[in-house]
């Protein structure tokens, strides 16, 4: 039997782009996506939760990669006979929208609300939500993703917000909601907390001043050393932390006639080979509980609650600094965790939403924290 040649000669004029456009045009003309939904509308639904993009920008490669997955999964379950509704959505989450409005108005959200009122500011925010709708629909459709743009949803719509509040209500009634406090990223430009995603979306490497500080022990002419790149947090210092398993040395700097503790592994970096005498060697656990004098007077009364002493925790290392960590529990996540676990009842945060010191830190009241670094170091 003669084997017949079933292949066709290649068309040198074939265009993948042209073929994609032809298929896309056919899908649109024949309403294929809607037909697939109609074909399965009486079948068991498969619920697909699609995290929507922010309504403040154009699609980028990260959106496109995610969209491929968001297309493959619903198609797969549709082919298995399920009804998979796919409505495109817009994340109208406050901060990105507010940031765009603040830039366009040339003022902060607080100033804008004061000038326009809450309704006026909200109206400005609502105006930009659909700014990029056409570009998104064009790009996502060109990608070949089947999704319903005509019946899209927006997280700012009352029915959507009410559904979220319904969930919160269920959690509340089951006693699963509690009030607590934690250290989170914060934008002083916008006057609001940030999610981790938002805090890292514009991350930049910058130079910060560093200072090694001597904290004098109570009733002893000896100091403990701590290194920090955030001098503005020193007025809020409430503790020093060491690692129980790290070896520390008590040294006498003969040039300055100062006696201080430092991690043994950090000795050379701290003393810069100045003439010193090693007086003692102890573990970090031995230093726990030592009390020291506050650097500043603002919160000295908290000594009665357990502040201004040495604590132990594993987060302390000898990779940099002195091997002893200055702790301001209002600003450091580990600081807050350690001092709260130790029973300190008060966690101070003498900074307002614009990043300026409150009158609790009288000498720097009204100063933006980073502008106060040099003054505090002096």
PyMOL commands that set and color helices and strands:
alter all, ss='L'
color gray80, all
select helices_A, chain A and resi 16-30+32-40+61-79+94-105+109-127+133-142+158-173+196-201+231-236+264-271+284-287+300-305+333-341+362-364+369-377
alter helices_A, ss='H'
color red, helices_A
select strands_A, chain A and resi 53-54+87-91+148-154+186-187+192-193+211-216+223-228+239-242+247-253+258-263+276-283+310-312+325-327
alter strands_A, ss='S'
color yellow, strands_A
deselect
rebuild
show_as cartoon
